[in-house]
Amino acid sequence: ATGVNRQTGETWVVRAGAVVIATGGCAFLSKALGCNVLTGDGQLMAAEVGAAMSGMEFSSAYGLGPAFSSVTKSLFYNWATFYDRDGQAIEGAGSSRGRSVIAQNLQTQPVFACIDRADAQIRAWMRTAQPNFFVSFDRQGIDPFTQHFPVTLRLEGTVRGTGGLNLVDPTCATSVAGLYAAGDAATRELICGGFTGGGSHNAAWALSSGFWAGAGAAAFGKDARSRASRT
């Protein structure tokens, strides 16, 4: 790898026996929380040296969230009812299985939600389980359990989707010798197929694949040095 120090103008070079691409996914600057730094640079660098991609057709995942917030945590919407502008419940709309219905309605009208199917115990649990979910509501003075609020869908690309660099063996090697991939930079089809990995699956994958890719890259680099010393 080579680059330029923007402060001094000096160039730098790093040489390694193997490389792990662990740069995250690509959310295409959709402004979802934490995603604008995920611009696909790692995938591009890998593709430029010939690495194959896989599952990119499964990378149009959208996160559900309030229209006035970048937070796309969607678990709590399993207890929500979705409404049109007239306050009528939208048939078939839902977070898990009815998100396409929400998307279709958003083409022609605003869609509102209310987490009105959560009882008092569930509401208390929600506040402790994901406190940052409620920050934007508290700032707006909105009670999401009793008041209707506008929702939207934000593209999260390969961050919530499953596409990425194709892996050719259990060491998380790509199709280029000495190049490995981990986390959202790699395809998650191996654990999720074409369905979104969401938070839990992708988080577990990031930890596991990072270990495997690191071990694979270390072994490859060690072998490369051994071969070089023999020649």
C-alpha positions as CSV (number, residue, x, y, z in Angstrom):
1,A,0.0,0.0,0.0
2,T,1.2,3.5,-0.7
3,G,-0.2,6.9,0.2
4,V,0.5,10.6,0.9
5,N,0.7,12.3,4.2
6,R,-1.6,15.3,3.7
7,Q,0.0,17.4,6.4
8,T,3.6,17.0,5.2
9,G,3.2,16.0,1.6
10,E,5.5,13.0,2.1
11,T,4.7,9.6,0.6
12,W,4.7,6.4,2.5
13,V,4.8,2.7,1.6
14,V,3.7,-0.4,3.6
15,R,4.8,-3.8,2.4
16,A,3.2,-7.0,3.8
17,G,3.2,-10.7,3.0
18,A,-0.6,-10.7,3.1
19,V,-3.5,-8.2,3.5
20,V,-6.8,-8.3,5.2
21,I,-9.5,-6.0,3.9
22,A,-11.7,-5.1,6.9
23,T,-12.9,-1.7,5.9
24,G,-16.6,-2.3,6.4
25,G,-19.4,-2.2,3.8
26,C,-20.7,0.6,1.6
27,A,-23.9,2.6,2.3
28,F,-23.6,4.9,-0.7
29,L,-23.6,8.1,1.5
30,S,-27.2,7.5,2.5
31,K,-26.8,9.3,5.9
32,A,-27.8,6.3,8.0
33,L,-26.2,6.6,11.4
34,G,-22.5,5.7,11.4
35,C,-22.6,4.8,7.7
36,N,-21.3,7.8,5.8
37,V,-17.7,6.7,6.5
38,L,-18.5,3.4,4.8
39,T,-17.9,4.3,1.2
40,G,-16.6,0.9,-0.2
41,D,-12.9,1.9,-0.5
42,G,-11.8,-1.5,0.6
43,Q,-13.9,-3.3,-1.9
44,L,-12.7,-1.0,-4.6
45,M,-9.0,-1.6,-3.8
46,A,-9.6,-5.3,-3.8
47,A,-11.5,-5.2,-7.1
48,E,-8.7,-3.2,-8.6
49,V,-6.3,-6.1,-8.0
50,G,-8.7,-8.6,-9.4
51,A,-10.7,-9.8,-6.4
52,A,-14.2,-11.1,-7.2
53,M,-17.4,-9.9,-5.6
54,S,-20.4,-11.9,-4.6
55,G,-24.0,-11.2,-3.6
56,M,-24.0,-7.6,-4.6
57,E,-27.6,-8.1,-5.9
58,F,-28.5,-8.6,-2.2
59,S,-27.1,-5.2,-1.2
60,S,-30.1,-2.9,-1.5
61,A,-31.1,-3.3,2.1
62,Y,-33.0,-0.4,3.7
63,G,-33.1,0.4,7.4
64,L,-36.4,1.7,8.9
65,G,-36.3,4.7,11.1
66,P,-37.9,8.1,12.0
67,A,-37.9,10.6,9.2
68,F,-36.3,13.1,11.5
69,S,-33.4,10.9,12.6
70,S,-30.5,8.9,11.1
71,V,-31.0,6.0,13.6
72,T,-32.1,2.8,11.8
73,K,-32.5,0.4,14.7
74,S,-35.6,-1.4,13.7
75,L,-36.2,-4.1,16.3
76,F,-38.8,-2.1,18.3
77,Y,-40.9,-1.6,15.2
78,N,-42.0,-5.2,15.6
79,W,-44.4,-3.7,18.2
80,A,-45.5,-0.8,16.0
81,T,-48.6,-0.1,13.9
82,F,-48.1,1.8,10.7
83,Y,-50.6,4.5,9.6
84,D,-51.3,6.7,6.6
85,R,-51.8,10.4,6.7
86,D,-55.4,10.0,7.7
87,G,-54.5,7.9,10.7
88,Q,-55.8,4.7,9.2
89,A,-53.7,1.5,9.8
90,I,-51.9,0.4,6.6
91,E,-52.8,-3.2,5.9
92,G,-49.8,-5.5,5.6
93,A,-47.2,-2.9,6.7
94,G,-44.6,-4.1,9.2
95,S,-41.0,-4.0,10.1
96,S,-40.0,-7.7,9.5
97,R,-42.4,-8.9,6.8
98,G,-44.2,-5.8,5.6
99,R,-41.4,-3.4,4.8
100,S,-42.1,-3.5,1.1
101,V,-45.6,-2.3,1.9
102,I,-44.1,0.6,3.7
103,A,-41.8,1.3,0.8
104,Q,-44.7,1.3,-1.7
105,N,-46.8,3.7,0.4
106,L,-43.8,6.1,0.8
107,Q,-43.8,6.5,-3.0
108,T,-47.1,8.4,-2.8
109,Q,-47.6,9.6,0.8
110,P,-46.0,9.9,4.2
111,V,-46.1,6.9,6.5
112,F,-46.4,7.1,10.3
113,A,-45.7,4.7,13.0
114,C,-46.6,4.3,16.7
115,I,-45.1,1.6,18.9
116,D,-48.5,1.1,20.4
117,R,-48.4,-2.7,20.7
118,A,-45.8,-2.7,23.5
119,D,-47.1,-3.1,27.0
120,A,-45.6,-1.3,30.1
121,Q,-43.1,-4.1,30.8
122,I,-41.9,-4.1,27.2
123,R,-41.6,-0.3,27.1
124,A,-39.4,-0.3,30.2
125,W,-37.2,-3.0,28.7
126,M,-36.9,-1.0,25.4
127,R,-35.6,2.0,27.3
128,T,-32.8,0.0,28.9
129,A,-32.0,-2.3,25.9
130,Q,-31.4,0.5,23.3
131,P,-31.4,3.9,25.0
132,N,-30.1,5.7,21.9
133,F,-33.2,4.7,20.0
134,F,-35.1,7.2,22.0
135,V,-32.7,10.2,21.9
136,S,-34.2,11.8,18.8
137,F,-37.8,11.3,20.1
138,D,-36.9,12.9,23.4
139,R,-35.3,15.8,21.6
140,Q,-38.5,16.3,19.5
141,G,-40.8,15.9,22.5
142,I,-42.5,12.8,20.9
143,D,-43.7,9.8,22.9
144,P,-43.3,7.0,20.3
145,F,-45.6,4.7,22.4
146,T,-48.6,7.0,22.1
147,Q,-48.0,9.5,19.3
148,H,-47.7,8.9,15.5
149,F,-44.4,9.9,14.0
150,P,-43.2,9.9,10.4
151,V,-40.9,7.1,9.3
152,T,-38.6,6.6,6.3
153,L,-36.3,4.0,4.8
154,R,-32.6,4.7,4.5
155,L,-30.3,2.7,2.2
156,E,-27.7,0.8,4.1
157,G,-26.3,-1.1,1.1
158,T,-23.8,-3.8,2.0
159,V,-23.7,-2.7,5.6
160,R,-27.1,-4.3,6.3
161,G,-27.1,-6.3,3.1
162,T,-25.0,-9.4,2.5
163,G,-22.9,-8.7,-0.6
164,G,-19.1,-8.2,-0.6
165,L,-15.8,-9.8,-1.5
166,N,-16.2,-13.4,-2.5
167,L,-14.5,-15.9,-0.1
168,V,-13.0,-19.0,-1.5
169,D,-12.1,-21.0,1.6
170,P,-12.5,-21.2,5.4
171,T,-9.6,-18.8,6.0
172,C,-11.6,-16.0,4.4
173,A,-9.2,-15.8,1.4
174,T,-10.4,-13.9,-1.6
175,S,-9.8,-14.9,-5.2
176,V,-6.5,-13.0,-5.1
177,A,-3.6,-14.9,-3.4
178,G,-2.6,-13.2,-0.2
179,L,-5.7,-11.1,0.0
180,Y,-8.3,-11.8,2.8
181,A,-11.5,-10.2,3.8
182,A,-13.5,-9.9,7.0
183,G,-16.6,-8.3,8.4
184,D,-18.9,-6.3,6.1
185,A,-16.2,-6.0,3.5
186,A,-16.8,-9.7,2.8
187,T,-19.9,-11.4,1.5
188,R,-22.2,-12.7,4.3
189,E,-24.1,-15.1,2.0
190,L,-22.4,-17.9,3.9
191,I,-24.4,-17.2,7.0
192,C,-27.4,-15.3,5.7
193,G,-28.0,-16.2,2.1
194,G,-29.7,-13.4,0.3
195,F,-31.4,-12.0,3.5
196,T,-30.1,-9.1,5.5
197,G,-27.6,-9.9,8.2
198,G,-28.9,-7.1,10.3
199,G,-27.0,-6.3,13.5
200,S,-26.6,-9.6,15.3
201,H,-25.6,-11.9,12.5
202,N,-23.2,-9.3,11.0
203,A,-21.7,-8.5,14.4
204,A,-21.0,-12.2,15.0
205,W,-19.6,-12.6,11.5
206,A,-17.3,-9.6,12.0
207,L,-15.7,-11.1,15.1
208,S,-15.4,-14.6,13.7
209,S,-14.2,-13.7,10.2
210,G,-11.7,-11.2,11.6
211,F,-10.1,-14.1,13.6
212,W,-10.2,-16.5,10.6
213,A,-8.9,-13.9,8.1
214,G,-6.1,-12.7,10.5
215,A,-4.9,-16.3,11.0
216,G,-5.1,-17.0,7.3
217,A,-3.2,-13.9,6.4
218,A,-0.5,-14.6,9.0
219,A,0.0,-18.1,7.8
220,F,0.2,-17.0,4.2
221,G,2.7,-14.3,5.0
222,K,4.8,-16.7,7.1
223,D,4.9,-19.1,4.2
224,A,5.8,-16.4,1.7
225,R,8.8,-15.3,3.9
226,S,9.9,-18.9,4.1
227,R,9.7,-19.3,0.4
228,A,11.6,-16.1,-0.2
229,S,14.4,-17.1,2.2
230,R,14.8,-20.4,0.5
231,T,15.3,-18.7,-2.9
